[in-house]
Amino acid sequence: MAHFTYSRLSHLLRIFANKQSILRTGTEIKPGPACCVQLTRCHRSVDSKALQERQKQQMAKGLPKQKPITGVKQVIVVASGKGGVGKSTTAVNLALGLMANDPLKSVGLLDVDVYGPSIPKLMNLKGNPELSDNNLMIPLTNYGVPCMSMGFLVDEVAPIVWRGLMVMSALEKLLRQVDWGTLDYLVVDMPPGTGDVQLSISQNIPVSGAVIVSTPQDIALLDARRGAEMFKKVNVPVLGLVQNMSVFQCPKCNHQTHIFGSDGARQLADTLGVKLLGDIPLHLNIREMSDQGKPVVVSSPDSPEAEAYKKVASAVVQRLEEVNT
């Protein structure tokens, strides 16, 4: 029976190949083997699209349902493709800038960089969180900002040598077992890169928008672009880019030097079709105050560098309003 079916099919194809046919569009199909090739390509294209649609449906079924963090209105993630570009310092001063611009807003700070938590140092916080009556961790607070970090749960100098499953378990605790009270904004300091933590957060909680931090240097911009593209793939709005360490001004002669290049992040923002949220200078005061656990927005609120962070915070709020409308 199989041999008969194959023979009949071959016979029909030979007859079809020797005849001219006209497509519905009115264009002629050339007789001969070329017709068969076109039909094969057409079938392959249809099959490929159907396969992609089925895969998309299967992946959607396998994804966890997003569940909001109790008491939190909007989540802002601060990310970078590469480490060492000032992401955590930007996250801290962004949170403080949001409060400085509007004291009526409540802002929290969550550090999910499990392997290298920086928030305890930057916010001058130590100790273990206490537990509420509901057995939830109570964030540690400084400068009016409640903070939670893996750095509060492990020894300050202990290396966190964990495999992926342990990291995911710790992340789940940081997301679901913290009593934030009521927050208008939760600023999340993400680890560098585009790995499991970024995907888990994007898939498990509704993220209002992502802020990408980069220096103007080409090598940093390459990874920043990967980070922005990743958030687009998981349907997280990219609020814009922050160009950190954009210019150095000599404290003695006031001469300005673009140590890491000029306007690289601005050009990348134009390429990606997103907004440049602001420029943060490479300034000694930012580094010194960060090391002392006194972020520049609260330690030098009237300085030009503090104003730069406040402008970024204003741009973030504006972009959130645009995204939500």
HELIX and SHEET records of a PDB file:
HELIX    1   1 ALA A    2  ALA A   17  1                                  16    
HELIX    2   2 PRO A   33  GLY A   62  1                                  30    
HELIX    3   3 LYS A   87  ASN A  101  1                                  15    
HELIX    4   4 ILE A  119  LEU A  122  1                                   4    
HELIX    5   5 MET A  150  PHE A  152  5                                   3    
HELIX    6   6 GLY A  164  ARG A  176  1                                  13    
HELIX    7   7 ASP A  196  ASN A  204  1                                   9    
HELIX    8   8 ASP A  218  LYS A  233  1                                  16    
HELIX    9   9 GLY A  264  LEU A  272  1                                   9    
HELIX   10  10 LEU A  284  ASP A  291  1                                   8    
HELIX   11  11 VAL A  296  SER A  299  1                                   4    
HELIX   12  12 PRO A  304  ASN A  324  1                                  21    
SHEET    1   A 2 SER A  21  ILE A  22  0                                        
SHEET    2   A 2 GLU A  28  ILE A  29 -1                                        
SHEET    1   B 8 LEU A 140  ASN A 142  0                                        
SHEET    2   B 8 VAL A 145  SER A 149 -1                                        
SHEET    3   B 8 VAL A 107  ASP A 111  1                                        
SHEET    4   B 8 LEU A 183  ASP A 189  1                                        
SHEET    5   B 8 VAL A  72  ALA A  79  1                                        
SHEET    6   B 8 GLY A 209  SER A 214  1                                        
SHEET    7   B 8 VAL A 238  GLN A 249  1                                        
SHEET    8   B 8 GLN A 256  THR A 257 -1                                        
SHEET    1   C 8 LEU A 140  ASN A 142  0                                        
SHEET    2   C 8 VAL A 145  SER A 149 -1                                        
SHEET    3   C 8 VAL A 107  ASP A 111  1                                        
SHEET    4   C 8 LEU A 183  ASP A 189  1                                        
SHEET    5   C 8 VAL A  72  ALA A  79  1                                        
SHEET    6   C 8 GLY A 209  SER A 214  1                                        
SHEET    7   C 8 VAL A 238  GLN A 249  1                                        
SHEET    8   C 8 LEU A 276  LEU A 282  1                                        
END                                                                             
